[in-house]
Amino acid sequence: MANSAARLRKPAEFQAVFDAGRRYPVKHFNAIVATNTLGGPRLGFALSKKIAARAVDRNRIKRQVRESFRHNRARLPALDIVMLGRGGCAKATNADLRLSAQELWKKITA
């Protein structure tokens, strides 16, 4: 699955995850996870301005989680994952964000 195919893009795709998904809380994120039939995992973000007011912070959070996702994608089952930021994630360091994402991947595969 190519990088662009591993993303949730359409509102209907996000809504399907919100409707049928299971929540996995970790330190800096709440993730909603639902199975898909595409044969590989996909990732999407719902980071509000309330959580990270500056666009640069929202983009940094997404970059860190996407990088972690790329490194772990082969180990993940066919799931659609929507990442929701939690309070304080905008102030977290890049290493803390990646650690939180790693924790999430472990929870999902367990």
VENSUL-V613422 format. One record per residue. N is the residue number from 1. RES is the residue in three letters. SS is DSSP state (hx for helix, st for strand, lp for the rest). PHI is phi in whole degrees, -180 to 180 (NA if undefined). Layout:
# VENSUL-V613422
n: {N | N}
res: {RES | RES}
ss: {SS | SS}
phi: {PHI | PHI}
This chain:
# VENSUL-V613422
n: {1 | 2 | 3 | 4 | 5 | 6 | 7 | 8 | 9 | 10 | 11 | 12 | 13 | 14 | 15 | 16 | 17 | 18 | 19 | 20 | 21 | 22 | 23 | 24 | 25 | 26 | 27 | 28 | 29 | 30 | 31 | 32 | 33 | 34 | 35 | 36 | 37 | 38 | 39 | 40 | 41 | 42 | 43 | 44 | 45 | 46 | 47 | 48 | 49 | 50 | 51 | 52 | 53 | 54 | 55 | 56 | 57 | 58 | 59 | 60 | 61 | 62 | 63 | 64 | 65 | 66 | 67 | 68 | 69 | 70 | 71 | 72 | 73 | 74 | 75 | 76 | 77 | 78 | 79 | 80 | 81 | 82 | 83 | 84 | 85 | 86 | 87 | 88 | 89 | 90 | 91 | 92 | 93 | 94 | 95 | 96 | 97 | 98 | 99 | 100 | 101 | 102 | 103 | 104 | 105 | 106 | 107 | 108 | 109 | 110}
res: {MET | ALA | ASN | SER | ALA | ALA | ARG | LEU | ARG | LYS | PRO | ALA | GLU | PHE | GLN | ALA | VAL | PHE | ASP | ALA | GLY | ARG | ARG | TYR | PRO | VAL | LYS | HIS | PHE | ASN | ALA | ILE | VAL | ALA | THR | ASN | THR | LEU | GLY | GLY | PRO | ARG | LEU | GLY | PHE | ALA | LEU | SER | LYS | LYS | ILE | ALA | ALA | ARG | ALA | VAL | ASP | ARG | ASN | ARG | ILE | LYS | ARG | GLN | VAL | ARG | GLU | SER | PHE | ARG | HIS | ASN | ARG | ALA | ARG | LEU | PRO | ALA | LEU | ASP | ILE | VAL | MET | LEU | GLY | ARG | GLY | GLY | CYS | ALA | LYS | ALA | THR | ASN | ALA | ASP | LEU | ARG | LEU | SER | ALA | GLN | GLU | LEU | TRP | LYS | LYS | ILE | THR | ALA}
ss: {lp | lp | lp | hx | hx | hx | st | lp | lp | lp | hx | hx | hx | hx | hx | hx | hx | hx | hx | hx | lp | st | st | st | st | lp | lp | lp | st | st | st | st | st | st | st | lp | lp | lp | lp | lp | lp | st | st | st | st | st | lp | lp | lp | lp | lp | lp | lp | lp | hx | hx | hx | hx | hx | hx | hx | hx | hx | hx | hx | hx | hx | hx | hx | hx | hx | hx | hx | hx | hx | lp | lp | lp | st | st | st | st | st | st | st | lp | lp | lp | lp | lp | lp | lp | lp | hx | hx | hx | hx | hx | hx | hx | hx | hx | hx | hx | hx | hx | hx | hx | hx | lp}
phi: {NA | -69 | -57 | -69 | -78 | -94 | -122 | -86 | -126 | -87 | -55 | -66 | -67 | -64 | -63 | -62 | -69 | -62 | -74 | -111 | -84 | -113 | -88 | -129 | -85 | -132 | -55 | -105 | -140 | -115 | -113 | -113 | -126 | -136 | -72 | -131 | -110 | -92 | 89 | -161 | -78 | -131 | -126 | -142 | -126 | -134 | -104 | -89 | -68 | -67 | -81 | -136 | -66 | -93 | -59 | -63 | -71 | -62 | -66 | -64 | -60 | -63 | -61 | -66 | -71 | -61 | -63 | -63 | -62 | -59 | -72 | -111 | -58 | -65 | -88 | -86 | -73 | -72 | -135 | -105 | -122 | -112 | -96 | -113 | -74 | -110 | -54 | 93 | -69 | -70 | -93 | -71 | -75 | -59 | -63 | -65 | -64 | -65 | -64 | -62 | -64 | -59 | -60 | -64 | -59 | -64 | -62 | -66 | -84 | -74}
